[in-house]
Amino acid sequence: MAEEPGIAELSFEEALKELERIVSRLESGDASLQEAIDLYERGDRLKRQCAAQLDSAQARIEAIRLDGEGKPVGTTAFASA
């Protein structure tokens, strides 16, 4: 399945904010069944996008090299998925 246009371009903060709005809408119980399904599906895609961005950030943090005193001295390349 191709990624929905727009989700991949969202920053982590934008995706998380939209996901929070979706959760709030679903929790309200005001959405029709089809709308709830559509919201859930978009929320799942947003959740996966946020998780991927967090994984990438973690990999970048883990790639920071430390010297003998534990101070950062640079970074090493990492393969982002």
RAWORA-V721379 format. One record per run of one state. SS is the DSSP state (H for helix, E for strand, C for the rest). FROM is the first residue (numbers start at 1). LEN is the number of residues. Records with the same first field share a line. If there is no record, write none. Layout:
SS->FROM-LEN, FROM-LEN
This chain:
C->1-11, 29-4, 63-1, 67-5, 76-6
H->12-17, 33-30
E->64-3, 72-4
